[in-house]
Amino acid sequence: MPDRAASSSLRRRLVATLAIALTPVLLLGAASAYMDAREALRTRSNELLLIAGASVDGVDQTIDEAELLLGLFKDEVGSSNCSEVYNKLLPSIPALSSIIRFDADGVALCASNRDAGFTMSDMDWNKRLRHEVSSLRTDAFFGQATEDWVFGIFSRVDKADGTFDGSVALGLRSRSLASFARASVLSDDV
């Protein structure tokens, strides 16, 4: 029996010695795995920030282009050519939902997507265009005619004497802008 007790004691000491000897290796492995995971998380976070920035830049560029084209074509819209100008701009602005010409009171003279005669969704936009700004970008709002969330871009229209004569507006579908951002910069794994 003494051999068995000595053998058991020797085994316990051997296991304890191995455990003590392997503890630093296990701790280094755990620390290394933790640092690798943090670095992977930091890398992925930076990648997502770059992608988000590129998406916002792409949408911003589309809105800027739409605003520029609205300025170039607003005289052509006149008071009755909304549909014609809409058809010209749609290939360049796929998110385009409508073009509308409003008079000085905010009543639609023509619209590419519905009959004229309706009033502007928010009359504060008309006030701002009359008194403060020559162009205006709205927050997203629900467009009744499009049944979609829309961003509006307005450009002031003046009479020959420089007095306020209303505005020309175009609507951009928010879902189309979002899908443009996804399609242009996001990889399949994001």
Secondary structure by P-SEA (a helix, b strand, c coil): caaaaaaaaaaaaaaaaaaaaaaaaaaaaaaaaaaaaaaaaaaaaaaaaaaaaaaaaaaaaaaaaaaaaaaaccccccccaaaaaaaaaccccccccbbbbbccccccccccccccccccccaaaaaaaacccccccccbbbbcccccbbbbbbbbbbccccccccbbbbbbcaaaaaaaaaaccccccc
